[in-house]
Amino acid sequence: MVEAATLLTAALAVLAAAFLWSRYRHGYWRRRGVPTPSGRLPFVGHMAPLLLGRKSFMDHFHDLAAQHRDAGYCGMYMWGQPMLLVFDPEMVKQILCKDFSSFHDRGLPSSESDALSQHLFNLNGAKWRNLRTCLSPAFTAGKLKLMFPLMRDIGDQLSAAVAGEAKPPGSEVDVQALLSRFATDVIGSVAFGINCNCLADEDAEFLAMSRGLFRSTTLQGLRFILEAVHPRLGVLLPFKLLYSETHRFFMDLMRETVEHRESNAVVRNDFVHLLMQVRDQGLGLSDPDNHIAMTPGVMAAQAFIFFVAGLANVANTVSFCLHQLAQDAELQQRVADEVRDVVREHGGQLSYEALKDMELVERVLLEGLRLWAPVGSVFRKCNATATVGGVVVEEGVAVTIMSATMHRDPALFPDPERFDPDRHTAEARDQRHPYAFIPFGEGPRMCVAERFAMLELKLALATLLRDFEFSRGPKFEVEPALDPKAFFPRPVNGFPMLIQNRK
């Protein structure tokens, strides 16, 4: 009995000490005069809805930020760790551009023992800078123009696949499922240099692996959040962000692709070719201490993040735009007319130059990105104490820029829930803060593949609106229910619509 009482007393003492420590840690922002959202709990901070699977990561963070919209920032807690949420455009500009030297890292985990984590999005400091310098040439206008024929061929396959799915006329089709297959084929072709055949074969191996990437579980979400707070925590966890089968597939695929090209002297205008050039020309060796050897594993990592980002971006954004256009027949007709008129002006070809001339198509996509951004936040970790908008951000503190919150701020975008492509005319852009709309980030670490992403988005939307009409059917949801476990916004029931050939 005495031993039991002693153990109970010790346990209660440990619990009390932990509670007091948690309470002290959760006073970090209060002591600095920074507003804090409600809903904080001992030990877990503001993370309870995520742990319980009640909200998606982005929805939860947006709801926290919305409590202090007028302030432009607030302080939250990921367990005991403070995180600053920022959604004031001027503060965003300072973090991403003016004071970039104090916020140049994302603070996400990257390990040399895990080659697939050695991609541009994760890397920090000089290693990131060197690798970005090496990879940037892949996304120049000239390189994109060389890649475009590969993409356009898959666009033609998309049209054929939709026509097949839409039989008999007026059939209801989940456009998101088809666009996921299109995006997989495009990225597989330009990033891994292979014909995935996903549009023709729903059971294609590459498609199965891509679906595995977005198989959401609460444990995977927990690991991502823990690693964002402290990268070393991931080493202690028995579950991984990537299933081992998926990890092995992408590593083996890149190794086999490189070996095949070397053995058969294959040259192809794609991302793999550029990575092989970086390796062969020794780019980045001028800084050997921060050089990353372009091994097949590291090459796979670059193609892998390119693939993940591209798949979510295209399938989500174009599906959402079609979802909006299905509710506005007049706008849909205007966009389709622009596509057909511009194609006619370019000799009947949906060419690289034709897509550049489709201004309304681009504005529709930008409005889709405003309301349905695949990633509505930008992660940073303060690496040197700085004062931002009067707030002292100490070294080591995590910062999340809530672009999704800015994109729905009525002070920046009046009537923010209304889908209005005219928000993105040159005149409208000039009237708002340049950092109010940042779907691809901004500053030195903005998305290196922005131009490629917009090219693929325009190709998909233009192809579909050139050939088909989209309208509401029995399963159409005006407000699609979202999967609360998904990191990227993903409707539970997809985007079903009625499709018929455009006359």
C-alpha positions in Angstrom: 0.0 0.0 0.0 2.8 2.4 0.9 4.6 1.7 -2.5 1.3 2.2 -4.3 0.7 5.4 -2.5 4.2 6.5 -3.3 3.8 5.7 -7.0 0.5 7.5 -7.1 2.0 10.6 -5.4 4.9 10.6 -7.8 2.6 10.2 -10.8 0.5 13.1 -9.6 3.5 15.2 -9.1 4.8 14.5 -12.6 1.4 15.3 -14.0 1.1 18.5 -12.0 4.6 19.5 -13.2 3.7 18.7 -16.8 0.5 20.7 -16.4 2.4 23.7 -15.0 5.0 23.5 -17.7 2.3 23.3 -20.4 0.5 26.3 -18.9 3.7 28.3 -18.8 4.5 27.4 -22.4 1.0 28.3 -23.4 1.5 31.8 -22.0 4.3 32.5 -24.5 2.2 34.7 -26.8 0.2 36.4 -23.9 3.5 37.5 -22.4 4.4 39.2 -25.7 1.0 40.8 -26.2 0.1 38.7 -29.2 -3.6 37.7 -29.6 -4.3 34.0 -29.2 -7.4 32.1 -30.6 -9.7 30.3 -28.3 -9.8 26.5 -28.1 -6.4 25.9 -26.5 -6.2 22.8 -24.3 -3.4 21.7 -21.9 -0.6 19.7 -23.5 -2.1 19.7 -27.0 -2.5 23.4 -27.5 -4.8 24.1 -30.5 -4.4 20.7 -32.1 -7.3 18.8 -30.6 -9.6 19.0 -33.7 -6.8 17.6 -35.9 -6.0 14.8 -33.5 -9.7 13.8 -33.4 -10.0 14.0 -37.2 -12.8 16.6 -37.0 -11.2 19.2 -39.3 -8.6 19.3 -42.1 -5.3 21.0 -41.4 -6.1 24.0 -43.5 -9.7 24.5 -42.4 -8.6 24.4 -38.8 -5.8 26.9 -39.2 -8.1 29.2 -41.2 -10.7 29.1 -38.5 -8.1 30.0 -35.9 -6.8 32.9 -38.0 -10.3 34.2 -38.7 -10.8 34.9 -35.0 -8.2 37.7 -35.3 -8.7 38.7 -38.9 -8.5 42.5 -38.1 -5.2 42.1 -36.3 -3.5 40.4 -39.3 -1.8 37.8 -37.1 -2.2 35.6 -34.0 -0.2 33.2 -32.0 -1.3 29.5 -31.6 0.3 26.4 -30.1 1.2 23.1 -31.6 1.4 21.1 -28.4 3.8 23.3 -26.3 5.4 24.9 -29.3 4.4 28.5 -30.3 3.5 29.2 -33.9 2.7 32.6 -35.4 -0.1 32.7 -38.0 0.3 35.7 -40.3 -2.3 37.0 -42.8 -1.6 40.7 -43.1 -0.1 41.3 -46.6 2.5 43.8 -45.5 3.8 41.4 -42.8 3.7 38.6 -45.3 5.9 40.8 -47.7 8.4 41.4 -44.9 8.7 37.7 -44.0 8.9 36.3 -47.6 10.9 39.1 -49.2 12.3 42.0 -47.1 13.5 39.9 -44.2 14.0 36.7 -46.1 17.4 36.3 -44.5 15.7 35.7 -41.2 13.0 33.4 -42.6 14.7 31.5 -45.4 13.9 27.9 -44.2 10.6 26.1 -44.0 11.7 24.1 -41.0 10.5 20.8 -42.5 12.4 17.5 -42.1 15.0 16.3 -44.5 17.4 13.5 -43.8 20.4 12.3 -45.9 19.4 8.7 -44.9 16.1 9.2 -46.7 16.9 10.3 -50.2 13.3 10.9 -51.1 13.1 13.7 -48.5 16.0 15.5 -50.1 13.8 17.6 -52.4 13.8 21.3 -53.0 10.7 22.0 -50.8 12.4 20.5 -47.7 16.0 21.6 -48.0 17.3 24.6 -46.1 20.1 27.2 -46.3 22.9 26.9 -48.8 21.8 23.4 -49.9 18.4 24.8 -50.9 20.0 27.8 -52.7 22.4 25.6 -54.7 19.8 23.1 -55.7 17.3 25.8 -56.7 19.9 27.4 -58.9 20.5 24.1 -60.6 16.8 23.3 -61.1 15.5 26.7 -62.2 16.6 26.3 -65.8 14.0 23.4 -66.1 11.2 25.9 -65.9 12.2 28.7 -68.3 9.8 29.6 -71.1 12.2 27.9 -73.6 12.2 24.6 -71.7 8.5 24.6 -71.1 7.9 25.1 -74.8 10.0 22.0 -75.6 8.1 20.0 -73.0 4.7 21.2 -74.3 4.2 18.6 -77.1 4.4 15.9 -74.5 1.7 17.6 -72.5 -0.5 18.4 -75.5 -0.6 14.7 -76.5 -1.9 13.8 -73.1 -4.4 16.7 -73.4 -5.8 14.9 -76.5 -6.0 11.7 -74.5 -7.9 13.5 -71.8 -10.5 14.7 -74.4 -10.8 11.1 -75.7 -11.2 9.7 -72.1 -13.9 12.3 -71.2 -15.8 11.5 -74.4 -15.7 7.8 -73.5 -16.9 8.4 -69.9 -19.7 10.7 -71.1 -21.5 8.0 -73.1 -24.4 7.9 -73.4 -24.8 11.7 -73.9 -25.5 13.6 -70.7 -23.8 11.0 -68.4 -22.7 12.2 -65.0 -19.0 11.9 -64.6 -16.6 12.6 -61.7 -14.3 15.1 -63.4 -11.8 15.1 -60.5 -11.1 11.4 -61.0 -10.4 12.0 -64.7 -8.3 15.0 -64.0 -6.3 13.1 -61.4 -5.5 10.5 -64.2 -4.6 13.3 -66.6 -2.3 15.0 -64.1 -0.6 11.6 -63.3 0.1 11.0 -67.0 1.5 14.5 -67.5 3.8 14.5 -64.5 4.8 10.9 -65.1 5.8 11.9 -68.6 7.7 15.1 -67.9 9.0 14.3 -64.4 9.8 10.6 -64.7 10.0 10.3 -68.5 7.5 7.4 -68.8 4.1 6.7 -70.4 1.9 6.0 -67.4 -1.2 5.2 -69.5 -3.5 6.2 -66.6 -6.2 7.8 -68.8 -6.5 4.6 -70.7 -6.1 2.2 -67.8 -7.7 2.8 -64.4 -5.6 0.0 -63.0 -2.3 1.4 -64.2 0.5 0.8 -61.6 1.5 4.5 -61.5 -2.1 5.6 -60.8 -2.3 3.1 -57.9 0.9 4.5 -56.4 -0.3 8.1 -56.9 -3.5 7.2 -55.0 -1.4 5.8 -52.2 0.2 9.2 -51.8 -3.1 10.8 -50.9 -4.4 8.0 -48.7 -5.2 10.1 -45.6 -4.9 8.7 -42.1 -4.9 10.5 -38.8 -1.5 9.0 -37.9 0.1 10.4 -41.1 -1.4 13.8 -40.3 -0.1 13.6 -36.8 3.4 12.8 -38.1 3.4 15.7 -40.5 2.4 18.1 -37.7 4.9 16.7 -35.2 7.7 17.0 -37.8 6.7 20.5 -38.6 7.2 21.4 -34.9 10.4 19.5 -34.5 11.9 17.5 -37.3 13.7 15.1 -35.0 10.4 13.9 -33.6 9.8 12.0 -36.8 12.7 9.6 -36.0 10.9 8.4 -32.9 7.6 7.6 -34.6 6.9 4.0 -35.8 4.7 5.2 -38.8 5.8 7.1 -41.9 4.3 9.8 -44.1 5.0 7.5 -47.1 4.1 3.8 -47.3 7.3 1.8 -47.9 5.8 0.4 -51.1 5.2 3.8 -52.5 8.7 5.0 -51.4 10.3 2.0 -53.1 8.3 2.4 -56.3 9.4 6.0 -57.0 13.1 5.3 -56.1 13.2 2.2 -58.4 11.4 4.0 -61.1 14.0 6.8 -61.3 16.9 4.4 -61.1 15.6 2.3 -63.9 14.7 5.3 -66.1 18.2 6.8 -65.7 19.9 3.4 -66.4 17.7 2.9 -69.5 18.6 6.3 -70.9 22.3 5.9 -70.3 22.4 2.4 -71.8 20.4 3.4 -74.9 21.6 7.0 -75.4 18.0 8.3 -75.0 17.5 12.0 -75.0 14.0 13.5 -74.2 13.0 17.0 -73.4 11.8 16.5 -69.9 12.7 16.9 -66.2 14.8 13.7 -66.0 17.0 14.9 -68.8 17.7 18.2 -66.9 18.5 16.3 -63.7 21.0 14.1 -65.6 22.6 17.3 -67.1 22.9 18.7 -63.6 24.7 15.5 -62.5 26.9 15.3 -65.5 28.0 18.9 -65.6 28.7 19.0 -61.9 26.5 22.1 -61.3 26.7 23.3 -57.7 30.2 21.9 -57.1 31.6 25.4 -56.7 30.2 25.1 -53.1 31.3 21.5 -52.2 30.3 21.8 -48.5 26.7 22.4 -49.5 26.5 20.4 -52.7 24.0 17.6 -52.9 25.2 14.7 -55.1 22.7 14.1 -57.9 22.3 10.4 -57.2 19.3 8.5 -58.6 17.7 8.8 -55.1 18.0 12.6 -55.0 16.8 12.8 -58.6 13.8 10.8 -57.6 13.2 13.2 -54.7 13.0 16.2 -57.1 10.7 14.4 -59.5 8.6 13.1 -56.6 7.8 16.5 -55.1 7.1 17.8 -58.6 4.7 15.0 -59.0 2.9 15.4 -55.6 2.5 19.2 -56.0 1.4 18.9 -59.7 -1.2 16.2 -59.0 -3.0 18.0 -56.2 -2.8 21.3 -58.0 -4.3 20.3 -61.3 -7.0 17.8 -60.2 -8.3 20.1 -57.5 -8.1 23.5 -59.2 -9.5 22.5 -62.6 -12.3 20.4 -61.0 -13.3 23.4 -58.8 -13.3 25.8 -61.8 -15.5 23.4 -63.8 -17.7 23.1 -60.7 -18.2 26.8 -60.7 -18.7 27.1 -64.4 -21.3 24.4 -64.3 -23.4 26.8 -62.2 -22.8 29.8 -64.5 -23.7 28.8 -68.1 -23.0 32.4 -69.4 -19.5 32.5 -68.0 -18.8 29.0 -69.2 -19.8 29.9 -72.7 -17.6 33.1 -72.7 -14.6 31.0 -71.7 -15.3 28.3 -74.3 -15.7 31.0 -76.9 -12.4 32.5 -76.0 -10.7 29.1 -76.3 -12.2 28.4 -79.7 -11.5 31.9 -81.0 -7.9 31.8 -79.9 -7.3 28.3 -81.3 -8.7 29.5 -84.6 -6.3 32.5 -84.6 -3.5 30.0 -84.1 -4.3 27.8 -87.1 -6.6 25.5 -85.3 -3.9 24.3 -82.9 -4.1 24.4 -79.1 -0.4 25.5 -79.0 1.9 26.8 -76.4 1.4 30.3 -77.9 -2.4 29.9 -78.0 -2.6 29.1 -74.3 -0.6 32.3 -73.6 -3.2 34.3 -75.3 -6.2 32.9 -73.3 -6.6 35.7 -70.8 -10.1 34.7 -69.5 -9.0 31.1 -69.1 -6.2 32.3 -66.9 -8.4 34.6 -64.8 -10.8 31.7 -64.2 -8.0 29.5 -63.0 -6.6 32.2 -60.8 -10.0 32.7 -59.2 -10.1 28.9 -58.7 -6.7 29.1 -56.9 -8.0 31.9 -54.7 -10.9 29.9 -53.4 -9.6 26.4 -53.7 -5.8 26.6 -53.3 -4.3 23.1 -53.0 -2.0 24.5 -50.2 -3.4 27.6 -48.5 -0.4 28.2 -46.4 3.4 28.9 -46.5 5.6 27.5 -43.8 8.7 29.3 -42.5 10.9 28.9 -39.4 12.6 32.0 -38.0 16.4 31.5 -38.1 17.3 34.9 -36.8 15.2 37.0 -34.4 13.3 39.7 -36.3 10.6 42.2 -35.6 7.6 41.9 -38.0 4.8 44.3 -37.9 5.7 45.2 -34.3 5.8 41.5 -33.2 9.2 40.2 -32.1 9.6 36.7 -33.7 12.3 34.8 -31.9 14.8 32.5 -33.5 13.3 29.0 -33.8 9.7 30.0 -33.8 7.5 28.5 -36.5 5.6 30.9 -38.8 2.7 29.9 -41.0 1.5 32.5 -43.6 -2.2 31.9 -44.1 -2.6 32.7 -47.8 -6.1 31.0 -47.7 -7.2 33.5 -45.0 -6.0 36.5 -47.1 -7.7 35.1 -50.2 -11.1 35.1 -48.4 -10.6 38.4 -46.5 -13.5 40.7 -47.4 -11.2 43.7 -46.9 -9.0 42.4 -49.7 -11.6 40.6 -51.9 -15.1 42.1 -51.4 -17.8 39.4 -51.3 -15.0 36.8 -51.0 -17.1 33.7 -51.5 -18.4 34.8 -54.9 -16.5 33.3 -57.9 -15.4 36.3 -60.0 -12.6 36.0 -62.5 -12.6 39.8 -63.0 -10.7 40.1 -59.7 -7.7 39.2 -61.7 -7.7 41.8 -64.4 -4.7 44.1 -64.5 -6.8 46.9 -63.2 -8.0 44.9 -60.2 -4.5 43.6 -59.4 -3.2 47.2 -59.3 -5.8 48.2 -56.7 -4.8 45.6 -54.1 -1.7 44.8 -52.1 0.7 42.7 -54.3 1.0 40.1 -51.5 -2.8 39.7 -50.9 -2.9 36.9 -53.5 0.0 34.4 -53.4 -1.2 31.0 -54.6 2.3 29.9 -55.4 4.0 31.7 -52.5 6.3 34.7 -53.1 9.9 35.9 -52.7 13.0 33.8 -53.3 11.3 30.6 -52.2 8.2 30.9 -54.2 7.2 27.8 -56.3 9.9 27.2 -58.8 7.4 25.4 -61.1 4.7 28.2 -61.1 4.9 28.6 -64.9 4.7 24.9 -65.5 1.7 24.6 -63.2 -0.2 27.4 -64.9 0.6 25.9 -68.3 -0.8 22.5 -67.3 -3.8 24.1 -65.7 -4.6 26.1 -68.9 -4.1 23.1 -71.1 -6.5 21.0 -69.1 -9.2 23.6 -68.8 -8.9 24.8 -72.4 -9.1 21.3 -73.7 -12.2 20.4 -71.8 -14.1 23.6 -72.5 -13.2 23.4 -76.2 -14.8 20.0 -76.5 -17.5 19.7 -73.8 -20.2 21.4 -71.9 -20.5 20.9 -68.1 -23.7 21.2 -66.1 -25.3 20.2 -62.8 -26.7 16.7 -62.4 -28.5 14.7 -59.7 -25.3 14.1 -57.7 -24.0 17.7 -58.0 -23.2 19.4 -54.6 -23.2 23.2 -54.6 -21.1 23.0 -51.4 -19.0 19.8 -51.6 -18.4 18.0 -48.3 -14.6 17.9 -47.7 -12.6 15.1 -46.3 -11.5 16.3 -42.8 -8.4 14.0 -42.8 -7.0 15.3 -46.1 -4.2 17.8 -46.1 -5.2 19.1 -49.5 -8.8 20.1 -49.9 -10.6 17.1 -51.3 -14.3 16.5 -51.7 -15.6 13.3 -50.2 -17.8 12.6 -53.2 -15.6 14.1 -55.9 -17.0 16.5 -58.5 -19.8 14.7 -60.4 -21.2 16.7 -63.4 -23.2 16.1 -66.5 -21.1 16.3 -69.7 -22.0 16.5 -73.3 -20.2 17.4 -76.5 -20.0 21.1 -77.2 -21.7 22.2 -80.3 
